[in-house]
Amino acid sequence: QKEVEQDPGPLSVPEGAIVSLNCTYSNSAFQYFMWYRQYSRKGPELLMYTYSSGNKEDGRFTAQVDKSSKYISLFIRDSQPSDSATYLCAMSEDSNYQLIWGAGTKLIIKP
Amino acid sequence: DTAVSQTPKYLVTQMGNDKSIKCEQNLGHDTMYWYKQDSKKFLKIMFSYNNKELIINETVPNRFSPKSPDKAHLNLHINSLELGDSAVYFCASSHLRGSGELFFGEGSRLTVL
């Protein structure tokens, strides 16, 4: 079993829909959680960065962490075709400098 | 002005050859990384340097050798290329060692024939 599990998709939704992307993990020591967005033929870019449990909102994006369930989510409201990309989750322990990555979910927003 | 730049972007070569990929960051960051991304998009860390010191050296064949001449540059040299080395190689940097905020280059797509 991988430390971080993420459904590779593709996930295809119509423009304007609310998108939910998820990762589960097995290591209860993870405290830092990140979502990266990767467009085709580009490098990943950091989208959201959260510490411990709770929600964080940035515009149309909301990151949610449930440490008790070892489950993190990224919600995208009012999805746009420009949101079409691969979304990768990543996480790390407090003092461990290694990021552990999910495999990424390919998201397609249909106009 | 590109923050993390890699060269070349595309590399097509024959098995057995030796090749290098170069990376430079102009962000003033202390830590740099090499990642390998396979065809299934899975990102795997290979090496990390902090102020020119090797701090992460994952289980990677010793045909791969990183070199950091200064903290703004991290190069990757690959000897005796094999078919399985075909992948996209990403350079990244972060302000602090252990930071989850990585800045990635656009990647170097290596194809070994």
Interface residues (C-beta under 8 A of the other chain):
Chain A: P8 Y32 M34 Y36 Q38 R41 K42 G43 P44 E45 L46 Y49 T86 L88 A90 M91 S92 S95 N96 Y97 Q98 L99 W101 A103 G104 K106
Chain B: V4 K40 K41 F42 L43 K44 I45 S48 I55 I56 F90 A92 R97 G98 G100 E101 L102 F103 F104 G105 E106 G107
